[in-house]
């Protein structure tokens, strides 16, 4: 199967609980890379890298991770 690359950009509202952080209503954008390997037309490996630090900076006032206490 030939190598294929795709890119997309999505903006989302923070309208639900997210790892203990209550909804803020803020719109956020996060960089994410996904790599999938295929064999015989089926996904055999899936890896995702997300810029979680940037996401938390956008959803919190100080960029600190939410408390899970």
Secondary structure, DSSP 8 states (H G I E B T S, - for coil): -----------EE--S-BTTB-----EE---EEEEEEEETTEEEEEEEEE-HHHHHHHHSSS-------
